[in-house]
Amino acid sequence: MEEFMTAHFWIAVSQIIMIDILLGGDNAVVIALACRGLPPHQRFKGIVWGTVGAIVLRVILIAFALALLAVPYLKFVGALLLVWIGVKLIAPQEEDGHANIESSDKLWGAVKTIIVADLVMSVDNVIAIAGAAQTAGEQHELLLVIFGLLVSIPIIVWGSQLVLKMMDRFPIIITLGGMLLGWIAGTMAHTDPALVPYIPQDRVVHYAMGGAGALLVLAIGKWLASRRSGNPPPPAAAA
């Protein structure tokens, strides 16, 4: 129980919850689309069992990801992927991934649709959460992941519409989320087993690489967003 009393634990939990909201906000839409063909008395069961199945599958995937991140250079590769995910968050492409979500009039058919769709959509989520757990300096990363996901379930399933409205009203939330992924990418690269002998392992370098990752995501994201809109970025954003 001592893990629950440390600042590192709660910082990592807050990061996992924010990542799960930002990258998993579409889960509520997927659940609604998959269950829309069910009879009214079965919709709640479809939502509950589909969500439980998706979360269990995600915990299993993250457990594998946590093990793989101990392999040399994989943290560095994961850091590059997180930078790309953060950039996509700040400068999203215009695409509708929900067009292929089919509803079902059978309970287990809808549950299967939710689980499969979540598996396809959760690759970025798994990498980001595994990185947040690894860079938190905790000994029980999987416990941390499970706790963070359990806390974020009601937020995503029942509060996603409110969260999405807040993101629309305050776009800075999305920008900060992208920068958070860049921060995690920088700190993850700092602890890659293959790079540890060549990089000083102190807090100053650790935080410096995290800040550099956050600024890199912000700069690339704003640059791509300005190119797609046809407007040059302001000097501050470009810098």
Residue pairs with C-beta under 8 A, 6 or more apart in sequence:
3 9
3 138
3 139
3 140
3 143
3 144
6 138
8 136
8 137
8 138
9 136
9 138
9 144
11 136
12 132
12 133
12 135
12 136
12 138
12 144
12 148
13 144
13 147
13 148
13 151
15 132
15 136
15 148
15 180
15 184
16 129
16 132
16 133
16 144
16 145
16 148
16 149
16 152
17 148
17 151
17 152
17 155
18 177
18 180
19 125
19 128
19 129
19 132
19 177
19 180
19 181
20 125
20 129
20 148
20 149
20 152
20 155
20 156
21 152
21 155
21 156
21 160
21 163
22 89
22 174
22 177
23 85
23 89
23 124
23 125
23 128
24 121
24 122
24 125
24 152
24 156
25 156
25 160
25 163
25 164
25 167
26 97
26 98
26 121
27 51
27 54
27 118
27 121
27 156
27 157
27 160
28 156
28 157
28 160
28 161
29 98
29 160
30 98
30 101
30 114
30 117
30 118
30 121
31 46
31 47
31 50
31 51
31 114
31 157
33 98
33 101
33 102
33 103
34 46
34 50
34 101
34 102
34 103
34 104
34 110
34 113
34 114
34 117
35 43
35 46
35 47
35 50
35 103
35 110
35 114
36 103
37 103
37 104
37 105
37 110
38 46
38 103
38 104
38 105
38 106
38 107
38 110
39 105
42 107
45 107
46 107
46 110
46 111
46 114
47 157
49 107
49 111
50 110
50 111
50 113
50 114
50 115
51 114
51 153
51 157
53 111
53 114
53 115
54 114
54 115
54 118
54 119
54 122
55 149
55 150
55 153
57 115
57 118
57 119
58 118
58 122
58 125
58 126
58 149
59 142
59 145
59 146
59 149
61 119
61 122
61 126
62 126
62 129
62 130
62 133
62 142
62 145
63 142
63 145
65 126
65 127
65 130
66 130
66 133
66 134
66 141
66 142
66 145
68 74
69 75
69 78
69 130
69 131
69 134
69 188
70 193
71 193
72 192
72 193
72 194
73 192
73 194
74 192
75 131
75 134
75 188
75 189
75 191
75 192
75 193
76 188
76 189
76 192
76 194
76 195
78 127
78 130
78 131
78 185
78 188
79 131
79 185
79 186
79 188
79 189
79 192
79 213
80 185
81 124
81 127
82 127
82 128
82 131
82 181
82 182
82 184
82 185
82 188
82 213
83 181
83 182
83 185
83 213
83 216
83 217
83 220
85 124
85 127
85 128
85 181
86 177
86 178
86 179
86 180
86 181
86 182
86 185
86 217
86 221
87 178
87 217
87 220
87 221
87 224
89 174
89 177
89 178
89 181
89 221
90 174
90 175
90 178
90 217
90 218
90 221
90 222
90 224
90 225
91 220
91 221
91 222
91 223
91 224
91 225
91 228
97 121
101 113
101 117
102 113
103 110
103 113
104 110
104 112
104 113
128 181
128 184
129 145
129 148
129 149
130 141
130 145
131 184
131 185
131 188
132 184
133 141
133 142
133 144
133 145
133 148
134 141
134 188
134 191
135 184
135 187
135 188
135 191
136 144
138 144
155 163
166 173
167 173
167 174
175 218
175 221
178 217
178 218
178 221
179 214
179 215
179 217
179 218
180 214
181 217
182 213
182 214
182 215
182 216
182 217
182 218
183 210
183 211
183 213
183 214
184 210
184 213
185 213
185 217
186 209
186 210
186 211
186 212
186 213
186 214
186 216
187 206
187 207
187 209
187 210
187 213
189 195
189 209
189 213
190 199
190 201
190 205
190 206
190 209
190 210
191 201
191 206
199 205
199 209
218 237
219 237
219 238
219 239
222 233
222 237
222 238
223 233
223 237
223 238
225 233
226 232
226 233
226 237
232 238
